[in-house]
């Protein structure tokens, strides 16, 4: 029963976060049909076309779409507080000692809304993940502080 419960939790958490992200993204597109929605649709039409399903490899040629997904994950953080973890060893952060065995929970929302890391963090802006290179938009490397699903083990 424990394995079954864990499996149900895993799928439930995965579908809930995906549903929430999609709902927010649809809301942004509906509110900005002449910007976000049209740009994403144009990339899909230009790269994928009408005759096939998109593939993971297509994302390399869809910088605005990828940037919009990253920005949605940052702007409306699906999981504001990370799953608690136990500190594996003693560590000092900001002059405070966190002893081994302490339960630690990262505030992902605070990282995504930190004005020291993001310009105008309350504003939805996919361009924060794009650069113009020879008149072509390119996706930037994912910043370490974009952590929509947690910070690792």
C-alpha positions in Angstrom: 0.0 0.0 0.0 2.9 2.4 0.7 4.3 1.9 -2.8 0.9 2.5 -4.3 0.4 5.6 -2.2 3.8 6.9 -3.2 3.1 6.3 -6.9 -0.2 8.1 -6.7 1.5 11.0 -4.9 4.2 11.2 -7.6 1.7 11.3 -10.5 -0.7 13.6 -8.6 2.1 16.1 -7.9 3.3 15.9 -11.5 0.0 16.5 -13.0 -1.0 19.2 -10.6 2.1 21.2 -11.2 1.8 20.8 -15.0 -1.9 21.8 -14.9 -1.1 24.9 -12.8 1.7 25.9 -15.2 -0.4 25.4 -18.3 -3.3 27.4 -16.7 -1.1 30.4 -16.0 0.6 30.2 -19.4 -2.8 30.2 -21.1 -3.9 33.1 -19.0 -0.8 35.1 -20.0 -1.3 34.2 -23.7 -5.0 35.2 -23.5 -4.2 38.5 -21.9 -1.5 39.2 -24.5 -2.7 37.7 -27.8 -0.7 40.2 -29.9 2.6 39.4 -28.2 3.1 36.1 -26.3 0.5 34.1 -28.0 1.3 35.1 -31.6 5.1 34.7 -31.1 4.7 31.2 -29.6 2.2 30.2 -32.3 4.5 31.5 -35.1 7.5 29.5 -33.7 5.3 26.4 -33.5 4.1 26.9 -37.1 7.5 27.7 -38.5 9.4 24.9 -36.7 6.9 22.1 -36.3 4.4 22.9 -38.9 1.0 21.2 -39.2 2.0 17.7 -40.2 3.7 16.3 -37.1 3.9 16.5 -33.3 6.7 18.6 -31.8 9.8 16.8 -30.6 12.3 17.8 -27.9 14.9 18.7 -30.6 12.5 21.4 -31.9 13.0 23.4 -28.7 16.5 24.5 -29.9 14.7 26.3 -32.8 12.0 27.8 -30.6 13.7 30.3 -28.3 10.7 32.5 -27.5 8.6 29.4 -26.6 11.4 28.0 -24.3 11.9 31.5 -22.8 8.2 31.8 -22.1 8.1 28.4 -20.4 11.1 29.4 -18.2 9.6 32.7 -17.4 6.3 31.0 -16.4 8.1 28.6 -14.1 9.8 31.6 -12.5 7.0 34.1 -12.4 4.3 31.7 -11.1 6.4 29.2 -9.1 4.6 25.9 -9.1 6.0 24.8 -5.8 6.7 27.9 -3.6 8.4 25.9 -0.9 10.7 23.0 -1.7 10.2 19.6 -0.1 12.0 19.5 3.2 15.4 17.8 3.2 17.8 16.8 6.0 21.1 18.5 6.2 23.8 15.9 5.4 26.5 17.7 7.3 27.1 20.8 9.4 27.2 24.0 7.3 27.5 27.7 7.8 25.2 30.0 5.8 25.2 33.7 6.4 27.1 33.3 9.7 24.5 30.8 11.0 25.4 27.2 11.7 22.9 24.7 10.3 23.7 21.4 12.1 23.7 18.0 10.5 20.3 16.4 10.6 18.4 19.7 10.5 15.3 19.8 8.3 15.8 22.5 5.6 13.2 23.8 3.3 14.1 26.2 0.5 11.8 29.1 -0.3 11.8 28.9 -4.1 9.3 31.7 -4.5 11.6 34.1 -2.7 14.5 33.2 -5.1 12.3 33.7 -8.1 11.0 37.1 -6.9 14.4 38.4 -5.6 15.1 41.8 -7.2 18.8 41.2 -6.7 18.6 38.3 -9.1 15.8 39.4 -11.5 15.0 42.8 -12.9 11.4 43.7 -12.2 10.6 40.2 -10.8 6.9 40.8 -10.6 6.6 41.3 -14.3 6.2 38.5 -16.8 9.1 39.0 -19.3 10.3 36.1 -21.4 13.0 38.3 -22.9 15.0 38.0 -19.6 16.0 34.5 -21.0 16.8 35.7 -24.5 19.7 37.4 -26.3 20.0 38.9 -29.7 22.8 37.3 -31.7 23.4 38.4 -35.3 19.7 39.5 -35.6 18.6 36.1 -34.2 17.0 35.5 -30.8 18.8 32.8 -28.9 17.9 31.3 -25.5 20.4 32.0 -22.7 21.8 29.2 -20.6 19.4 28.4 -17.7 20.5 30.4 -14.7 21.3 28.4 -11.5 18.7 30.4 -9.6 15.8 29.3 -11.8 14.7 26.4 -9.6 11.0 25.7 -10.3 11.0 22.2 -9.0 13.6 22.4 -6.1 17.3 22.6 -5.6 18.4 19.0 -5.9 19.3 16.3 -3.4 
